Amino acid sequence: MAAELIISNNEKNLHFETVLSNGDSAFIEYRWHQGDLALMHTFVPEGFEGKGIAGSLTKFVLEYARDKALKIIVYCPYISAYLKKHPEYQQLVKTNNLN
């Protein structure tokens, strides 16, 4: 199913989202923080879990950040776990800087 997803950036609602076959949405909620993309929460409706939807959304967001030369701040546990399995995106993560 995940290969068929159409994912878009809903800038009004601050979601990267896809509409599922039942009309519900799966999304990654984000915020802007000093020009960086703060990834807050991943949501996939019950009954659609385990189908690769969250992974497809996450990959889309990370490629978006890479294409736009954005740094990301990760608050979402799912995305944090995804990054551990996909170190090729690690350079996108904003490191803590106390300066």
C-alpha positions as CSV (number, residue, x, y, z in Angstrom):
1,M,0.0,0.0,0.0
2,A,2.8,2.5,0.9
3,A,4.0,2.6,-2.7
4,E,0.7,4.0,-3.8
5,L,0.6,7.0,-1.4
6,I,0.4,10.6,-2.6
7,I,2.1,12.7,0.1
8,S,1.9,16.4,0.3
9,N,2.9,19.3,2.6
10,N,-0.2,20.8,4.1
11,E,1.4,24.1,5.1
12,K,-1.8,25.5,6.6
13,N,-2.1,22.6,9.1
14,L,1.7,22.0,9.4
15,H,1.3,18.4,8.3
16,F,3.0,16.2,5.8
17,E,0.0,14.0,4.9
18,T,-1.6,11.4,2.8
19,V,-5.2,10.6,2.4
20,L,-5.9,6.9,2.9
21,S,-8.4,4.6,1.1
22,N,-11.1,5.2,3.8
23,G,-10.7,9.0,3.5
24,D,-8.8,9.4,6.8
25,S,-5.4,11.0,6.8
26,A,-2.0,9.8,8.1
27,F,0.4,12.6,8.8
28,I,3.6,13.9,10.4
29,E,3.0,17.1,12.4
30,Y,5.7,19.7,12.3
31,R,6.6,23.1,13.5
32,W,9.1,25.7,12.4
33,H,11.8,26.6,15.0
34,Q,14.3,29.3,14.0
35,G,14.3,28.1,10.4
36,D,14.6,24.4,11.3
37,L,11.9,21.8,10.8
38,A,10.8,20.4,14.1
39,L,9.1,17.0,13.6
40,M,6.6,16.6,16.4
41,H,4.4,13.5,15.9
42,T,3.6,10.8,13.4
43,F,0.0,9.5,13.2
44,V,-1.4,6.6,11.3
45,P,-5.0,5.6,11.9
46,E,-5.9,2.3,13.6
47,G,-6.2,-0.4,11.0
48,F,-3.5,1.1,8.8
49,E,-0.6,0.4,11.0
50,G,2.1,-2.0,9.9
51,K,1.6,-1.2,6.2
52,G,4.7,1.0,5.7
53,I,2.7,4.3,5.8
54,A,4.7,5.9,8.6
55,G,7.9,4.9,6.9
56,S,6.9,6.4,3.6
57,L,5.8,9.6,5.3
58,T,9.1,9.8,7.2
59,K,11.2,9.2,4.1
60,F,9.2,11.9,2.2
61,V,9.8,14.4,5.0
62,L,13.5,13.6,5.2
63,E,14.0,13.9,1.5
64,Y,12.0,17.2,1.6
65,A,14.4,18.5,4.3
66,R,17.4,17.3,2.3
67,D,16.1,19.0,-0.9
68,K,15.4,22.3,0.9
69,A,18.7,22.2,2.8
70,L,16.8,22.2,6.1
71,K,18.0,20.9,9.5
72,I,15.5,18.8,11.5
73,I,14.8,18.7,15.2
74,V,13.2,15.3,16.1
75,Y,10.6,15.1,18.9
76,C,8.8,12.1,17.4
77,P,9.9,8.7,18.8
78,Y,9.0,7.0,15.5
79,I,11.2,9.3,13.4
80,S,14.0,8.9,16.0
81,A,13.8,5.1,15.6
82,Y,13.7,5.5,11.8
83,L,16.8,7.6,11.8
84,K,18.7,4.9,13.8
85,K,17.8,2.4,11.0
86,H,18.7,4.9,8.2
87,P,21.9,6.7,9.1
88,E,22.1,8.2,5.6
89,Y,19.8,10.9,7.0
90,Q,21.7,11.6,10.2
91,Q,23.4,14.7,8.7
92,L,20.0,16.4,8.6
93,V,19.6,16.3,12.4
94,K,20.4,19.6,14.1
95,T,23.0,19.0,16.8
96,N,22.7,20.7,20.1
97,N,24.5,24.0,20.1
98,L,24.7,26.0,23.3
99,N,26.3,29.1,21.6
